[in-house]
Structures are given as structure tokens and as C-alpha cells.
């Protein structure tokens, strides 16, 4: 009866800026003694509501620091909400940053295995999909080179190839296509389209309105951690571009 | 959720991330020896060479009071260096993987556990070196060796708890690693590794045999390999209590802070 794969109800994420600062032990002790609970609160997300149905593709737009990445981290489960509820009923393959999860000292081959395992694949699944990953990322010749010697484009290709081959219920792509060249972007979009056709749910962050227009059915526009607008791609993009 | 459900879930998760854990351990070992000619041979060679040097230096000083000095020294050093290496690796394990924690979804416990795994593998290499020392000194192991795994188990539990506490402390105050480095030096000199405990004043001897957990494990290893006796019961008890105490405390503290530590790493 409920095919909402992601359910976010009135969720807020709070960071404490005073805590985020690197504190030495002396500072901490002094603060405890003085009972100084100076809390500099900062709400990265305020009262967000979002329901995503299985198989939908959502775009997230907004200026830098508007909370897009924080929202995706909430869905991934990296952050938990300060208030409200987040319920995700499915596996998540996050691509939150170029080369996140890569160990640059290791070779491409070793990183494919490591990254696949981090994404929750079994060892057998990694072995079975290995050739596919290598084929898509076009890194056959560089498999035994440490990733630290890869270009950013190569890292993007490898990261994207591994994350999409995890075949998770939800694929999260945060501004990951901006590095690659045009041909690679095209290739990635085709792959995401294939996954969408196969029933995967996509959460997609991009500063390129065209890419969002091509990929997404629905769009959420965030501003300063609040929902500015939510709805069909055309409507929201039209409003966004008018600002 | 009932307790049984919780246990089952934990077990399932544990099994699921076992290959990742294995890979993380292999990664550290690979990175350490990738560019060297001798590679893993260093794991055995390094403790042997250090051992030979220490033996040359200290056997002159204490050659009257300690019988079979190489075994005395190595047995102690092997145990002590596991405790400090393991807790030191675990101390850094969470903070050093902050990037991974912030960008991928990964259960945090794999980091301290993989540090523990690395140290355990290193300990195995140390054991190989130790066997070489035993052969060269003609010290044949007795039946009492079967008690050694139990001693190791206690030591693992103690180091695990200590490392977990340090790792949590390091998240909140990055001074922990500097303090611990200083502490380790003091700890080394306060553990009779290359001197006999009898050279110390009586009060110090009492304090060390009661309050220095490293000494429990060092002492038991020596009983087994040097004196060919069973480990003293009071040492076995103290060692077990220290292990349970530290491991328990570490787990409690860790599980209390694990939800919020992402904000600090």
C-alpha cells in the first residue's frame, strides 16, 4: 500500500559550529569548568518534507550551501536528523563526491574491490561485475596503477562505474558528472537512464539545468536549508531560472 | 525489538562486512610493504634485528641476574609491543578514516576492528621471529605452551578496550595521541622488559605487579616460555579482569558516542 521508498517528515539537521571547530583538551576542560555551553547552532536543513516513490527520479537544485548535500547524506544514513523522521526502505548507493571511498595509494583494481565492498556488494558480486566496471570506466590499461596517478576524469569514471554496478534501490549522484568530458557525461546519463528503466530510484544534484531537465521527473529547490519549491521539473526549473 | 532480534541483526551485519574487514586489513599490510624489496620478510626480520641489538646492549648489564636473556627480552617485548601497537593503531583508526565516514555509508566499527586485525597479523609475524629465537637459544617449548592462547586472548581483550577508549578520546580531543605517545614511553620503562623486576625497590615491584596490566601478560608469557611453568593464577585472574574491564568500558563508551561522532571526525 505504501510504495514510498523515501519518507522524510519534518526533518531538520543541526550542526553545532562551536563543536565542529577543532578543540584542544585545554579548551574542553576550560569550557567544562566554566560551564560554558556556548552553542552556535546552525540548521543545515529546516523542516524538510519529502516523499519519493519507487522508481522516481528527483533533481535537487539550489545555490551552494543550500542543503542539497546534507539532504542526500540524510537519505544515505551518514547523518541522522536532529528532529523529525527519515525512513528509507531500500539499499542506497551514494556517489557524494568524486573519488569518495578511494584509497589513492591502492591500484584501480584494488579500489574496485574495496569500493564495491563498501557499497555492500558481496565478494562474488564484485568478481562477477568486475569486467563490466572496467569496461564502462575504460581503464583497462591503468588497472594496476595507483589511483593517486589517475586524472580527475578517470577517478570520476571509476567511481561512477562502481556505484552504478552496485544495483542498489536508490542511486545518489551529487554533482558527479561535472568533471567528465561531454562524451562521458552522455555515457553516464545513458547508464542512469537504463537504471531508471530497471526500476532504480535516482536522486540527482546538478547545477546544470539541462541535465536536470533530461534526467528528472521531479525537482526540489532548496534555499538556506528550507524547501523553496517542490514539484514537476518544468515548473520548478522555470521558477528557479527566473530568480 | 527483542534482545535476540538485536543479536541476530548484529550478527548478520557482522557477517556482511567481514570481507570488507579482511580487505581493510590486507590494504594496510600491502601499503606498508609495497615498495620494499624484501616485503613481508621485514615483518619477521625487523623484530629480530631490534632484538639482536637490544640483546647486545642489555645482556652485558644484566647477564648475571637473568638466565636466557634473549628469550626473556623477546617474550616481554613481543607482548608489550602488541599492546602498544594495537592501541596506537586503534587510536588513529577512526579519525584517519573521517573522509570515508563522511562520504560513504560504512559501519564505523570496521575501522577499530581492522586496526586490531592488522596488529594481530603483526603479532603472528612476531611469533615467527620468536620461534626463531627459541630455536637459536635451544629453548624447547614445554606442554605449558597450550596456555599461551588464553594469555593472548586476555591481552587482545585488554588492548582492544584500551584502543577503543583512546580512539573515542581522540575524536573529541586530538591531543590524545601526543599524550599517549609520552605515556607509552613511560609505560615501557615501567614494565620490566629488559631488566629484572628484582632491581626495583619493593614498593615499585608491588605497584607494577598489581597495577600494570602489560606486566601481567609479559609475566605469563615468560612463565610459559622461559620457566616452563603454568602462568601464575593471580596473574591469569588479574589479566582476565583487566581485559573484561577495559573491553567492557570501551564498548560502552563507544556505543554511547557512535551516533554523534560523525560531527567531530
Boltz contact constraints between the chains, C-beta under 6 A:
constraints:
  - contact:
      token1: [A, 24]
      token2: [B, 175]
      max_distance: 6.0
  - contact:
      token1: [A, 25]
      token2: [B, 173]
      max_distance: 6.0
  - contact:
      token1: [A, 25]
      token2: [B, 175]
      max_distance: 6.0
  - contact:
      token1: [A, 28]
      token2: [B, 173]
      max_distance: 6.0
  - contact:
      token1: [A, 76]
      token2: [B, 105]
      max_distance: 6.0
  - contact:
      token1: [A, 77]
      token2: [B, 105]
      max_distance: 6.0
  - contact:
      token1: [A, 78]
      token2: [B, 105]
      max_distance: 6.0
  - contact:
      token1: [A, 96]
      token2: [B, 103]
      max_distance: 6.0
  - contact:
      token1: [A, 97]
      token2: [B, 103]
      max_distance: 6.0
  - contact:
      token1: [A, 100]
      token2: [B, 103]
      max_distance: 6.0
  - contact:
      token1: [A, 100]
      token2: [B, 104]
      max_distance: 6.0
  - contact:
      token1: [A, 101]
      token2: [B, 104]
      max_distance: 6.0
  - contact:
      token1: [A, 105]
      token2: [B, 31]
      max_distance: 6.0
  - contact:
      token1: [A, 114]
      token2: [B, 23]
      max_distance: 6.0
  - contact:
      token1: [A, 117]
      token2: [B, 19]
      max_distance: 6.0
  - contact:
      token1: [A, 117]
      token2: [B, 20]
      max_distance: 6.0
  - contact:
      token1: [A, 117]
      token2: [B, 23]
      max_distance: 6.0
  - contact:
      token1: [A, 118]
      token2: [B, 104]
      max_distance: 6.0
  - contact:
      token1: [A, 118]
      token2: [B, 106]
      max_distance: 6.0
  - contact:
      token1: [A, 123]
      token2: [B, 19]
      max_distance: 6.0
